[in-house]
Amino acid sequence: MPKVLIVSGEPSGDVFAAGLIPPLKKLNESIYFYAMGGKNCAEAGAELIADIKELSVMGFIEVLFKLKTIKKLLNKVLEWIKLNKPEVIILVDFPSFNFKIAKFAYELGIPTVYFIPPKIWASRYGRINFIKKYIKFVINIFPFEQKIYNNEGVESYYFGNPLYVLNKKDGVFSSGADIKGAEKIKMKVNGKYPVIAFLPGSRKTELKYHSKRIIESISLIKSEYKDAFFIFPFRKEINSSYFETVLKNSNIPEEWYFFTDSMNIALSSSDVIVVASGTASLEACFYGKPIIIVYYLNYLTYILAKILVRIKYAGLINILGNDLIVPELIESKFTPLNVFNEVDKFLKNGEYKKSVLNKISGIISTLDAGVDPFDAAADIIYSKILKNV
């Protein structure tokens, strides 16, 4: 049986990695899938050779504290590759780790494909030379990436953004919805206004730096909007216990808020969405609601990022639009008062809100390439590598 190894390193990557398994399986039922991943890859039918549960970190400094865990997982995956020699390895983001996988595989003559390659346009552009040498081809998820890789002579493909398709399937653009989740949220909201959704992040470091700022923001919003209600959507694979503990210790009344894993319904029910920068900040833009992007880093990480990062904006929607489409409150700007002011502006200034939503809609439309990106990616991987195995 042909063996396919898929390697991701965080929850969002696990979702994308899992999306490739059904269409590849459809092309050849005898393919056996292995993954370094999480719940999504396992549910899609892959055998986990390493679990990413304790791995998700963000930032240069934070990674230092995880080096032992990262090295242990890396050695485990490299040993597995050496013993099992899969027909292809599909890498999903997570470049510092996956580059080591790619080099090792190259030396063994195993082709690697990068599905969601590193954001070289944001920082460390020199990585393009590594990709040229060790990666067979890349599959991009942003339209502007295609030109970058083509200009550098790298074989690359763009089939649209997977988030667009995932959200379309999950009911953002249709009537398909989590009925039970919708009813729970409807009962909790019960005519309250405004409803603010807060997405603090998925990594432990994000929750550590964001929790207190978000909770203080809630108090400020509530002081102005007496009927305000707050929703905290956390996907099932994300551990929200740290945030819940900080919230309870802050003496915020329980009737003010609601936790849910019904992401789609929660965001659809909100009047404003405050979201940590990252994949979720782009996903939030599919709901036709005002977005405020926040983020806070370890100070040393922030200084290093300022030196290394080549782009003006943090939020993906702003990067795609090459403009400040939605507000960004990053590092020192991420204060409770600034969060309140941005929320207040969206709620009171209808023209401003309409202008922002129109810009978001225009940018989101560029992420639809007219095909299912998972199906198209599976087709190209199969035809170029697995078809003749």
Short mmCIF file of the C-alpha atoms (twelve columns), coordinates in Angstrom:
data_MODEL
# 
_entry.id   MODEL 
# 
loop_
_atom_site.group_PDB 
_atom_site.id 
_atom_site.type_symbol 
_atom_site.label_atom_id 
_atom_site.label_alt_id 
_atom_site.label_comp_id 
_atom_site.label_asym_id 
_atom_site.label_seq_id 
_atom_site.Cartn_x 
_atom_site.Cartn_y 
_atom_site.Cartn_z 
_atom_site.pdbx_PDB_model_num 
ATOM 1   C CA . MET A 1   0.000   0.000  0.000   1 
ATOM 2   C CA . PRO A 2   1.292   3.503  -0.816  1 
ATOM 3   C CA . LYS A 3   2.149   5.411  2.354   1 
ATOM 4   C CA . VAL A 4   1.557   9.147  2.739   1 
ATOM 5   C CA . LEU A 5   2.911   11.107 5.700   1 
ATOM 6   C CA . ILE A 6   1.349   14.491 6.520   1 
ATOM 7   C CA . VAL A 7   3.162   16.750 8.995   1 
ATOM 8   C CA . SER A 8   1.511   19.708 10.739  1 
ATOM 9   C CA . GLY A 9   2.366   21.427 14.003  1 
ATOM 10  C CA . GLU A 10  -0.676  23.292 15.333  1 
ATOM 11  C CA . PRO A 11  -4.500  23.074 15.414  1 
ATOM 12  C CA . SER A 12  -5.130  25.149 12.264  1 
ATOM 13  C CA . GLY A 13  -2.540  23.125 10.357  1 
ATOM 14  C CA . ASP A 14  -4.191  19.926 11.571  1 
ATOM 15  C CA . VAL A 15  -7.502  21.088 10.063  1 
ATOM 16  C CA . PHE A 16  -5.889  21.795 6.684   1 
ATOM 17  C CA . ALA A 17  -3.901  18.552 6.730   1 
ATOM 18  C CA . ALA A 18  -7.051  16.551 7.463   1 
ATOM 19  C CA . GLY A 19  -8.801  18.158 4.499   1 
ATOM 20  C CA . LEU A 20  -6.390  16.478 2.085   1 
ATOM 21  C CA . ILE A 21  -7.031  12.930 3.289   1 
ATOM 22  C CA . PRO A 22  -10.572 12.231 1.922   1 
ATOM 23  C CA . PRO A 23  -9.865  13.435 -1.659  1 
ATOM 24  C CA . LEU A 24  -6.569  11.506 -1.800  1 
ATOM 25  C CA . LYS A 25  -8.337  8.434  -0.447  1 
ATOM 26  C CA . LYS A 26  -10.984 8.859  -3.127  1 
ATOM 27  C CA . LEU A 27  -8.297  8.778  -5.819  1 
ATOM 28  C CA . ASN A 28  -6.774  5.600  -4.412  1 
ATOM 29  C CA . GLU A 29  -8.452  3.669  -1.611  1 
ATOM 30  C CA . SER A 30  -5.308  1.663  -0.916  1 
ATOM 31  C CA . ILE A 31  -3.320  4.705  0.271   1 
ATOM 32  C CA . TYR A 32  -2.468  4.480  3.963   1 
ATOM 33  C CA . PHE A 33  -2.143  7.793  5.793   1 
ATOM 34  C CA . TYR A 34  0.147   8.628  8.687   1 
ATOM 35  C CA . ALA A 35  0.373   12.013 10.345  1 
ATOM 36  C CA . MET A 36  2.058   14.152 12.869  1 
ATOM 37  C CA . GLY A 37  -1.104  15.978 13.789  1 
ATOM 38  C CA . GLY A 38  -4.093  15.974 16.048  1 
ATOM 39  C CA . LYS A 39  -7.751  15.141 16.369  1 
ATOM 40  C CA . ASN A 40  -8.739  16.217 12.858  1 
ATOM 41  C CA . CYS A 41  -6.169  14.079 11.040  1 
ATOM 42  C CA . ALA A 42  -7.039  11.098 13.235  1 
ATOM 43  C CA . GLU A 43  -10.763 11.497 12.519  1 
ATOM 44  C CA . ALA A 44  -10.030 11.803 8.785   1 
ATOM 45  C CA . GLY A 45  -8.392  8.379  8.857   1 
ATOM 46  C CA . ALA A 46  -4.693  8.967  9.482   1 
ATOM 47  C CA . GLU A 47  -2.664  6.984  11.974  1 
ATOM 48  C CA . LEU A 48  -0.943  9.467  14.281  1 
ATOM 49  C CA . ILE A 49  2.779   8.833  14.649  1 
ATOM 50  C CA . ALA A 50  3.124   11.976 16.784  1 
ATOM 51  C CA . ASP A 51  0.523   14.157 18.508  1 
ATOM 52  C CA . ILE A 52  0.791   17.966 18.360  1 
ATOM 53  C CA . LYS A 53  -1.250  18.474 21.539  1 
ATOM 54  C CA . GLU A 54  1.552   20.024 23.577  1 
ATOM 55  C CA . LEU A 55  3.426   21.637 20.720  1 
ATOM 56  C CA . SER A 56  1.628   24.810 19.675  1 
ATOM 57  C CA . VAL A 57  3.777   27.838 20.457  1 
ATOM 58  C CA . MET A 58  4.169   31.248 18.869  1 
ATOM 59  C CA . GLY A 59  7.184   33.503 18.899  1 
ATOM 60  C CA . PHE A 60  10.962  33.182 18.936  1 
ATOM 61  C CA . ILE A 61  11.398  33.292 22.709  1 
ATOM 62  C CA . GLU A 62  8.464   30.987 23.506  1 
ATOM 63  C CA . VAL A 63  9.881   28.307 21.204  1 
ATOM 64  C CA . LEU A 64  13.051  28.145 23.340  1 
ATOM 65  C CA . PHE A 65  11.012  26.758 26.238  1 
ATOM 66  C CA . LYS A 66  9.652   23.999 24.000  1 
ATOM 67  C CA . LEU A 67  12.926  22.911 22.412  1 
ATOM 68  C CA . LYS A 68  13.130  19.631 24.315  1 
ATOM 69  C CA . THR A 69  9.601   18.634 23.296  1 
ATOM 70  C CA . ILE A 70  10.143  19.759 19.709  1 
ATOM 71  C CA . LYS A 71  13.412  17.829 19.411  1 
ATOM 72  C CA . LYS A 72  11.834  14.690 20.848  1 
ATOM 73  C CA . LEU A 73  8.968   14.819 18.336  1 
ATOM 74  C CA . LEU A 74  11.325  15.603 15.460  1 
ATOM 75  C CA . ASN A 75  13.532  12.604 16.220  1 
ATOM 76  C CA . LYS A 76  10.458  10.407 16.459  1 
ATOM 77  C CA . VAL A 77  9.218   11.519 13.031  1 
ATOM 78  C CA . LEU A 78  12.659  11.242 11.404  1 
ATOM 79  C CA . GLU A 79  13.064  7.721  12.751  1 
ATOM 80  C CA . TRP A 80  9.658   6.775  11.417  1 
ATOM 81  C CA . ILE A 81  10.516  8.163  7.959   1 
ATOM 82  C CA . LYS A 82  13.787  6.237  7.905   1 
ATOM 83  C CA . LEU A 83  12.054  2.946  8.769   1 
ATOM 84  C CA . ASN A 84  8.904   3.340  6.654   1 
ATOM 85  C CA . LYS A 85  10.005  5.437  3.646   1 
ATOM 86  C CA . PRO A 86  6.621   6.864  2.579   1 
ATOM 87  C CA . GLU A 87  5.968   7.583  -1.099  1 
ATOM 88  C CA . VAL A 88  5.423   11.277 -0.364  1 
ATOM 89  C CA . ILE A 89  5.558   13.644 2.605   1 
ATOM 90  C CA . ILE A 90  3.094   16.546 2.693   1 
ATOM 91  C CA . LEU A 91  4.225   19.436 4.870   1 
ATOM 92  C CA . VAL A 92  1.711   21.911 6.303   1 
ATOM 93  C CA . ASP A 93  3.147   25.251 7.462   1 
ATOM 94  C CA . PHE A 94  5.323   24.902 10.651  1 
ATOM 95  C CA . PRO A 95  8.545   25.720 8.728   1 
ATOM 96  C CA . SER A 96  11.323  25.467 11.321  1 
ATOM 97  C CA . PHE A 97  10.285  21.887 12.071  1 
ATOM 98  C CA . ASN A 98  9.210   20.912 8.567   1 
ATOM 99  C CA . PHE A 99  12.397  22.154 6.914   1 
ATOM 100 C CA . LYS A 100 14.309  19.515 8.875   1 
ATOM 101 C CA . ILE A 101 11.833  16.899 7.665   1 
ATOM 102 C CA . ALA A 102 12.225  18.080 4.057   1 
ATOM 103 C CA . LYS A 103 16.031  17.918 4.107   1 
ATOM 104 C CA . PHE A 104 16.039  14.465 5.687   1 
ATOM 105 C CA . ALA A 105 13.480  13.195 3.159   1 
ATOM 106 C CA . TYR A 106 15.452  14.676 0.254   1 
ATOM 107 C CA . GLU A 107 18.549  12.761 1.322   1 
ATOM 108 C CA . LEU A 108 16.482  9.560  1.317   1 
ATOM 109 C CA . GLY A 109 15.018  10.321 -2.118  1 
ATOM 110 C CA . ILE A 110 11.492  10.885 -0.768  1 
ATOM 111 C CA . PRO A 111 9.581   13.746 -2.473  1 
ATOM 112 C CA . THR A 112 8.050   16.428 -0.276  1 
ATOM 113 C CA . VAL A 113 5.205   18.781 -1.124  1 
ATOM 114 C CA . TYR A 114 4.485   21.968 0.807   1 
ATOM 115 C CA . PHE A 115 0.759   22.587 1.292   1 
ATOM 116 C CA . ILE A 116 0.627   26.069 2.860   1 
ATOM 117 C CA . PRO A 117 4.314   27.010 2.566   1 
ATOM 118 C CA . PRO A 118 6.021   29.414 4.997   1 
ATOM 119 C CA . LYS A 119 5.142   33.092 4.684   1 
ATOM 120 C CA . ILE A 120 8.442   34.143 3.116   1 
ATOM 121 C CA . TRP A 121 6.788   37.380 2.014   1 
ATOM 122 C CA . ALA A 122 6.381   38.322 5.688   1 
ATOM 123 C CA . SER A 123 9.831   37.380 7.005   1 
ATOM 124 C CA . ARG A 124 12.974  35.357 6.220   1 
ATOM 125 C CA . TYR A 125 12.634  35.592 2.446   1 
ATOM 126 C CA . GLY A 126 15.937  33.705 2.110   1 
ATOM 127 C CA . ARG A 127 14.044  30.499 2.880   1 
ATOM 128 C CA . ILE A 128 13.086  30.489 -0.798  1 
ATOM 129 C CA . ASN A 129 16.500  28.972 -1.559  1 
ATOM 130 C CA . PHE A 130 15.804  26.044 0.748   1 
ATOM 131 C CA . ILE A 131 12.389  25.514 -0.863  1 
ATOM 132 C CA . LYS A 132 13.951  25.547 -4.346  1 
ATOM 133 C CA . LYS A 133 16.336  22.776 -3.410  1 
ATOM 134 C CA . TYR A 134 14.359  20.470 -1.148  1 
ATOM 135 C CA . ILE A 135 10.656  20.862 -2.050  1 
ATOM 136 C CA . LYS A 136 9.168   19.261 -5.168  1 
ATOM 137 C CA . PHE A 137 6.385   21.846 -5.447  1 
ATOM 138 C CA . VAL A 138 4.291   24.144 -3.261  1 
ATOM 139 C CA . ILE A 139 0.551   24.707 -3.046  1 
ATOM 140 C CA . ASN A 140 -0.234  28.283 -1.976  1 
ATOM 141 C CA . ILE A 141 -3.331  29.554 -0.189  1 
ATOM 142 C CA . PHE A 142 -3.091  33.278 -1.010  1 
ATOM 143 C CA . PRO A 143 -3.357  34.643 -4.557  1 
ATOM 144 C CA . PHE A 144 -0.325  36.955 -4.364  1 
ATOM 145 C CA . GLU A 145 1.990   34.085 -3.339  1 
ATOM 146 C CA . GLN A 146 1.762   32.519 -6.794  1 
ATOM 147 C CA . LYS A 147 3.645   35.380 -8.432  1 
ATOM 148 C CA . ILE A 148 6.395   35.298 -5.781  1 
ATOM 149 C CA . TYR A 149 7.138   31.617 -6.253  1 
ATOM 150 C CA . ASN A 150 6.835   31.744 -10.041 1 
ATOM 151 C CA . ASN A 151 9.304   34.628 -10.184 1 
ATOM 152 C CA . GLU A 152 11.748  32.551 -8.144  1 
ATOM 153 C CA . GLY A 153 11.400  29.531 -10.422 1 
ATOM 154 C CA . VAL A 154 9.576   27.365 -7.881  1 
ATOM 155 C CA . GLU A 155 6.843   25.067 -9.174  1 
ATOM 156 C CA . SER A 156 3.722   26.288 -7.424  1 
ATOM 157 C CA . TYR A 157 -0.058  26.125 -7.603  1 
ATOM 158 C CA . TYR A 158 -2.960  28.190 -6.270  1 
ATOM 159 C CA . PHE A 159 -6.424  26.634 -5.984  1 
ATOM 160 C CA . GLY A 160 -8.049  29.140 -3.652  1 
ATOM 161 C CA . ASN A 161 -7.963  29.356 0.119   1 
ATOM 162 C CA . PRO A 162 -9.037  26.253 2.101   1 
ATOM 163 C CA . LEU A 163 -10.670 28.423 4.777   1 
ATOM 164 C CA . TYR A 164 -13.178 29.658 2.203   1 
ATOM 165 C CA . VAL A 165 -14.268 26.127 1.371   1 
ATOM 166 C CA . LEU A 166 -14.251 24.895 4.980   1 
ATOM 167 C CA . ASN A 167 -16.494 27.739 6.073   1 
ATOM 168 C CA . LYS A 168 -18.766 27.297 3.077   1 
ATOM 169 C CA . LYS A 169 -19.212 23.615 3.952   1 
ATOM 170 C CA . ASP A 170 -19.803 24.431 7.624   1 
ATOM 171 C CA . GLY A 171 -22.712 26.709 6.863   1 
ATOM 172 C CA . VAL A 172 -21.385 30.279 6.850   1 
ATOM 173 C CA . PHE A 173 -22.658 30.765 3.296   1 
ATOM 174 C CA . SER A 174 -25.605 28.378 3.495   1 
ATOM 175 C CA . SER A 175 -28.372 27.207 5.802   1 
ATOM 176 C CA . GLY A 176 -26.345 24.257 7.121   1 
ATOM 177 C CA . ALA A 177 -25.795 24.880 10.815  1 
ATOM 178 C CA . ASP A 178 -25.356 23.308 14.229  1 
ATOM 179 C CA . ILE A 179 -28.998 23.411 15.323  1 
ATOM 180 C CA . LYS A 180 -28.349 22.508 18.971  1 
ATOM 181 C CA . GLY A 181 -25.508 25.028 19.192  1 
ATOM 182 C CA . ALA A 182 -27.703 27.695 17.616  1 
ATOM 183 C CA . GLU A 183 -30.499 27.083 20.111  1 
ATOM 184 C CA . LYS A 184 -28.142 27.261 23.099  1 
ATOM 185 C CA . ILE A 185 -26.666 30.568 21.953  1 
ATOM 186 C CA . LYS A 186 -30.106 31.967 21.084  1 
ATOM 187 C CA . MET A 187 -31.330 31.187 24.593  1 
ATOM 188 C CA . LYS A 188 -28.258 32.817 26.161  1 
ATOM 189 C CA . VAL A 189 -28.375 35.936 23.966  1 
ATOM 190 C CA . ASN A 190 -32.170 36.343 24.262  1 
ATOM 191 C CA . GLY A 191 -32.383 39.866 22.834  1 
ATOM 192 C CA . LYS A 192 -29.231 41.210 24.484  1 
ATOM 193 C CA . TYR A 193 -27.257 43.896 22.624  1 
ATOM 194 C CA . PRO A 194 -24.501 44.205 21.669  1 
ATOM 195 C CA . VAL A 195 -23.161 40.657 21.418  1 
ATOM 196 C CA . ILE A 196 -19.363 40.631 21.272  1 
ATOM 197 C CA . ALA A 197 -17.401 37.511 20.361  1 
ATOM 198 C CA . PHE A 198 -13.856 37.288 21.720  1 
ATOM 199 C CA . LEU A 199 -11.402 34.791 20.218  1 
ATOM 200 C CA . PRO A 200 -8.330  35.005 22.503  1 
ATOM 201 C CA . GLY A 201 -6.198  32.565 20.473  1 
ATOM 202 C CA . SER A 202 -5.417  28.848 20.474  1 
ATOM 203 C CA . ARG A 203 -1.865  28.703 21.858  1 
ATOM 204 C CA . LYS A 204 -1.012  28.712 25.558  1 
ATOM 205 C CA . THR A 205 1.229   31.754 25.128  1 
ATOM 206 C CA . GLU A 206 -1.583  33.692 23.434  1 
ATOM 207 C CA . LEU A 207 -4.008  32.906 26.223  1 
ATOM 208 C CA . LYS A 208 -1.390  33.909 28.786  1 
ATOM 209 C CA . TYR A 209 -0.852  37.365 27.283  1 
ATOM 210 C CA . HIS A 210 -4.409  38.045 26.077  1 
ATOM 211 C CA . SER A 211 -6.702  36.853 28.872  1 
ATOM 212 C CA . LYS A 212 -6.373  39.752 31.315  1 
ATOM 213 C CA . ARG A 213 -6.597  42.391 28.570  1 
ATOM 214 C CA . ILE A 214 -9.753  40.827 27.161  1 
ATOM 215 C CA . ILE A 215 -11.401 40.506 30.567  1 
ATOM 216 C CA . GLU A 216 -10.686 44.165 31.380  1 
ATOM 217 C CA . SER A 217 -12.103 45.096 27.958  1 
ATOM 218 C CA . ILE A 218 -15.313 43.273 28.845  1 
ATOM 219 C CA . SER A 219 -15.745 45.346 32.003  1 
ATOM 220 C CA . LEU A 220 -15.284 48.588 30.060  1 
ATOM 221 C CA . ILE A 221 -17.772 47.595 27.360  1 
ATOM 222 C CA . LYS A 222 -20.291 46.530 29.995  1 
ATOM 223 C CA . SER A 223 -19.965 49.872 31.793  1 
ATOM 224 C CA . GLU A 224 -21.188 51.645 28.636  1 
ATOM 225 C CA . TYR A 225 -23.494 48.964 27.215  1 
ATOM 226 C CA . LYS A 226 -25.518 47.554 30.120  1 
ATOM 227 C CA . ASP A 227 -27.104 44.792 28.020  1 
ATOM 228 C CA . ALA A 228 -23.844 43.663 26.387  1 
ATOM 229 C CA . PHE A 229 -23.258 39.912 26.186  1 
ATOM 230 C CA . PHE A 230 -19.980 38.128 25.458  1 
ATOM 231 C CA . ILE A 231 -19.384 34.849 23.641  1 
ATOM 232 C CA . PHE A 232 -16.121 32.898 23.786  1 
ATOM 233 C CA . PRO A 233 -15.951 30.369 20.949  1 
ATOM 234 C CA . PHE A 234 -13.259 27.699 21.427  1 
ATOM 235 C CA . ARG A 235 -12.936 24.755 19.060  1 
ATOM 236 C CA . LYS A 236 -13.068 21.356 20.752  1 
ATOM 237 C CA . GLU A 237 -9.367  20.721 20.158  1 
ATOM 238 C CA . ILE A 238 -8.343  23.941 21.946  1 
ATOM 239 C CA . ASN A 239 -7.866  23.908 25.714  1 
ATOM 240 C CA . SER A 240 -9.710  26.919 27.117  1 
ATOM 241 C CA . SER A 241 -9.125  26.069 30.804  1 
ATOM 242 C CA . TYR A 242 -6.513  28.814 31.378  1 
ATOM 243 C CA . PHE A 243 -8.813  31.521 30.025  1 
ATOM 244 C CA . GLU A 244 -11.789 30.167 31.978  1 
ATOM 245 C CA . THR A 245 -9.773  30.164 35.208  1 
ATOM 246 C CA . VAL A 246 -8.605  33.776 34.743  1 
ATOM 247 C CA . LEU A 247 -12.163 34.812 33.922  1 
ATOM 248 C CA . LYS A 248 -13.606 33.180 37.048  1 
ATOM 249 C CA . ASN A 249 -10.884 34.669 39.245  1 
ATOM 250 C CA . SER A 250 -11.757 38.129 37.891  1 
ATOM 251 C CA . ASN A 251 -15.220 37.998 39.451  1 
ATOM 252 C CA . ILE A 252 -16.967 38.583 36.134  1 
ATOM 253 C CA . PRO A 253 -20.618 37.512 36.609  1 
ATOM 254 C CA . GLU A 254 -21.399 34.275 34.760  1 
ATOM 255 C CA . GLU A 255 -24.576 35.763 33.267  1 
ATOM 256 C CA . TRP A 256 -22.406 38.115 31.208  1 
ATOM 257 C CA . TYR A 257 -20.864 35.430 29.027  1 
ATOM 258 C CA . PHE A 258 -21.093 32.042 27.356  1 
ATOM 259 C CA . PHE A 259 -18.488 29.490 26.217  1 
ATOM 260 C CA . THR A 260 -19.229 27.391 23.127  1 
ATOM 261 C CA . ASP A 261 -17.525 25.167 20.571  1 
ATOM 262 C CA . SER A 262 -20.127 26.162 17.943  1 
ATOM 263 C CA . MET A 263 -17.797 28.591 16.204  1 
ATOM 264 C CA . ASN A 264 -20.024 29.292 13.216  1 
ATOM 265 C CA . ILE A 265 -23.136 30.023 15.213  1 
ATOM 266 C CA . ALA A 266 -21.263 32.089 17.780  1 
ATOM 267 C CA . LEU A 267 -19.706 34.384 15.193  1 
ATOM 268 C CA . SER A 268 -22.904 34.604 13.154  1 
ATOM 269 C CA . SER A 269 -24.741 35.707 16.317  1 
ATOM 270 C CA . SER A 270 -22.272 38.479 17.154  1 
ATOM 271 C CA . ASP A 271 -22.406 42.192 16.443  1 
ATOM 272 C CA . VAL A 272 -18.608 42.636 16.662  1 
ATOM 273 C CA . ILE A 273 -15.779 40.080 16.636  1 
ATOM 274 C CA . VAL A 274 -12.521 40.693 18.531  1 
ATOM 275 C CA . VAL A 275 -9.979  38.108 17.409  1 
ATOM 276 C CA . ALA A 276 -6.321  37.284 17.958  1 
ATOM 277 C CA . SER A 277 -4.169  37.738 14.862  1 
ATOM 278 C CA . GLY A 278 -3.640  34.511 12.952  1 
ATOM 279 C CA . THR A 279 -5.709  32.084 10.892  1 
ATOM 280 C CA . ALA A 280 -8.802  32.781 12.998  1 
ATOM 281 C CA . SER A 281 -8.648  36.487 12.107  1 
ATOM 282 C CA . LEU A 282 -9.152  35.619 8.441   1 
ATOM 283 C CA . GLU A 283 -11.822 33.042 9.210   1 
ATOM 284 C CA . ALA A 284 -13.745 35.651 11.215  1 
ATOM 285 C CA . CYS A 285 -13.979 37.785 8.092   1 
ATOM 286 C CA . PHE A 286 -16.343 35.289 6.435   1 
ATOM 287 C CA . TYR A 287 -19.216 36.225 8.735   1 
ATOM 288 C CA . GLY A 288 -20.042 39.721 7.495   1 
ATOM 289 C CA . LYS A 289 -19.355 41.258 10.888  1 
ATOM 290 C CA . PRO A 290 -16.998 44.052 12.038  1 
ATOM 291 C CA . ILE A 291 -13.592 42.682 13.034  1 
ATOM 292 C CA . ILE A 292 -10.991 43.988 15.474  1 
ATOM 293 C CA . ILE A 293 -7.620  42.201 15.430  1 
ATOM 294 C CA . VAL A 294 -5.561  42.060 18.631  1 
ATOM 295 C CA . TYR A 295 -2.242  40.532 19.614  1 
ATOM 296 C CA . TYR A 296 0.344   40.762 22.366  1 
ATOM 297 C CA . LEU A 297 3.779   39.163 22.359  1 
ATOM 298 C CA . ASN A 298 6.565   38.524 24.797  1 
ATOM 299 C CA . TYR A 299 8.572   41.780 24.659  1 
ATOM 300 C CA . LEU A 300 11.764  40.158 23.318  1 
ATOM 301 C CA . THR A 301 9.714   38.298 20.690  1 
ATOM 302 C CA . TYR A 302 8.114   41.582 19.674  1 
ATOM 303 C CA . ILE A 303 11.499  43.309 19.284  1 
ATOM 304 C CA . LEU A 304 12.813  40.426 17.147  1 
ATOM 305 C CA . ALA A 305 9.631   40.454 15.068  1 
ATOM 306 C CA . LYS A 306 9.997   44.195 14.419  1 
ATOM 307 C CA . ILE A 307 13.497  43.538 13.082  1 
ATOM 308 C CA . LEU A 308 12.658  40.478 10.966  1 
ATOM 309 C CA . VAL A 309 9.139   41.048 9.658   1 
ATOM 310 C CA . ARG A 310 8.901   42.691 6.232   1 
ATOM 311 C CA . ILE A 311 5.190   43.597 6.190   1 
ATOM 312 C CA . LYS A 312 3.238   46.556 7.563   1 
ATOM 313 C CA . TYR A 313 0.230   44.695 8.931   1 
ATOM 314 C CA . ALA A 314 -0.416  41.778 11.279  1 
ATOM 315 C CA . GLY A 315 -3.934  40.723 10.231  1 
ATOM 316 C CA . LEU A 316 -4.267  38.527 7.151   1 
ATOM 317 C CA . ILE A 317 -7.210  40.541 5.816   1 
ATOM 318 C CA . ASN A 318 -5.067  43.702 5.986   1 
ATOM 319 C CA . ILE A 319 -2.116  41.938 4.364   1 
ATOM 320 C CA . LEU A 320 -4.353  40.727 1.525   1 
ATOM 321 C CA . GLY A 321 -5.800  44.215 1.052   1 
ATOM 322 C CA . ASN A 322 -2.424  45.926 1.552   1 
ATOM 323 C CA . ASP A 323 -4.273  48.451 3.693   1 
ATOM 324 C CA . LEU A 324 -5.637  48.838 7.213   1 
ATOM 325 C CA . ILE A 325 -9.015  47.320 6.316   1 
ATOM 326 C CA . VAL A 326 -9.861  46.434 9.936   1 
ATOM 327 C CA . PRO A 327 -8.375  47.874 13.149  1 
ATOM 328 C CA . GLU A 328 -5.236  46.263 14.547  1 
ATOM 329 C CA . LEU A 329 -4.370  46.579 18.229  1 
ATOM 330 C CA . ILE A 330 -0.919  45.037 18.449  1 
ATOM 331 C CA . GLU A 331 1.443   44.997 21.465  1 
ATOM 332 C CA . SER A 332 1.201   48.342 23.349  1 
ATOM 333 C CA . LYS A 333 -1.955  49.306 21.390  1 
ATOM 334 C CA . PHE A 334 -3.759  46.259 22.761  1 
ATOM 335 C CA . THR A 335 -5.285  47.916 25.809  1 
ATOM 336 C CA . PRO A 336 -8.805  47.538 27.239  1 
ATOM 337 C CA . LEU A 337 -9.551  51.196 26.480  1 
ATOM 338 C CA . ASN A 338 -8.513  50.826 22.828  1 
ATOM 339 C CA . VAL A 339 -10.612 47.662 22.468  1 
ATOM 340 C CA . PHE A 340 -13.598 49.500 23.935  1 
ATOM 341 C CA . ASN A 341 -13.072 52.504 21.617  1 
ATOM 342 C CA . GLU A 342 -12.942 50.329 18.494  1 
ATOM 343 C CA . VAL A 343 -16.006 48.333 19.516  1 
ATOM 344 C CA . ASP A 344 -17.844 51.572 20.348  1 
ATOM 345 C CA . LYS A 345 -16.960 53.055 16.951  1 
ATOM 346 C CA . PHE A 346 -18.393 50.081 15.071  1 
ATOM 347 C CA . LEU A 347 -21.586 50.142 17.136  1 
ATOM 348 C CA . LYS A 348 -22.218 53.881 16.824  1 
ATOM 349 C CA . ASN A 349 -20.885 54.766 13.367  1 
ATOM 350 C CA . GLY A 350 -23.018 53.004 10.759  1 
ATOM 351 C CA . GLU A 351 -21.220 54.484 7.749   1 
ATOM 352 C CA . TYR A 352 -17.828 53.409 9.063   1 
ATOM 353 C CA . LYS A 353 -19.114 49.909 9.743   1 
ATOM 354 C CA . LYS A 354 -20.636 49.626 6.251   1 
ATOM 355 C CA . SER A 355 -17.409 50.814 4.602   1 
ATOM 356 C CA . VAL A 356 -15.289 48.268 6.484   1 
ATOM 357 C CA . LEU A 357 -17.674 45.387 5.707   1 
ATOM 358 C CA . ASN A 358 -17.713 46.252 1.997   1 
ATOM 359 C CA . LYS A 359 -13.904 46.187 1.885   1 
ATOM 360 C CA . ILE A 360 -13.770 42.853 3.716   1 
ATOM 361 C CA . SER A 361 -16.280 41.335 1.295   1 
ATOM 362 C CA . GLY A 362 -14.261 42.451 -1.734  1 
ATOM 363 C CA . ILE A 363 -11.065 40.888 -0.416  1 
ATOM 364 C CA . ILE A 364 -12.710 37.621 0.651   1 
ATOM 365 C CA . SER A 365 -14.024 37.129 -2.893  1 
ATOM 366 C CA . THR A 366 -10.421 36.795 -4.156  1 
ATOM 367 C CA . LEU A 367 -9.975  33.643 -2.039  1 
ATOM 368 C CA . ASP A 368 -12.425 31.683 -4.182  1 
ATOM 369 C CA . ALA A 369 -10.656 30.188 -7.214  1 
ATOM 370 C CA . GLY A 370 -13.747 28.346 -8.420  1 
ATOM 371 C CA . VAL A 371 -12.515 24.908 -7.347  1 
ATOM 372 C CA . ASP A 372 -12.275 22.974 -4.105  1 
ATOM 373 C CA . PRO A 373 -8.652  23.601 -3.003  1 
ATOM 374 C CA . PHE A 374 -8.461  20.259 -1.184  1 
ATOM 375 C CA . ASP A 375 -9.684  18.309 -4.216  1 
ATOM 376 C CA . ALA A 376 -7.398  20.241 -6.571  1 
ATOM 377 C CA . ALA A 377 -4.377  19.844 -4.269  1 
ATOM 378 C CA . ALA A 378 -5.046  16.111 -3.938  1 
ATOM 379 C CA . ASP A 379 -5.314  15.786 -7.725  1 
ATOM 380 C CA . ILE A 380 -1.944  17.443 -8.344  1 
ATOM 381 C CA . ILE A 381 -0.187  15.454 -5.594  1 
ATOM 382 C CA . TYR A 382 -1.674  12.221 -6.899  1 
ATOM 383 C CA . SER A 383 -0.980  12.832 -10.596 1 
ATOM 384 C CA . LYS A 384 2.598   14.033 -10.076 1 
ATOM 385 C CA . ILE A 385 3.740   11.561 -7.395  1 
ATOM 386 C CA . LEU A 386 1.344   8.806  -6.392  1 
ATOM 387 C CA . LYS A 387 -0.306  7.783  -9.666  1 
ATOM 388 C CA . ASN A 388 2.521   5.575  -10.845 1 
ATOM 389 C CA . VAL A 389 3.490   4.152  -7.458  1 
# 
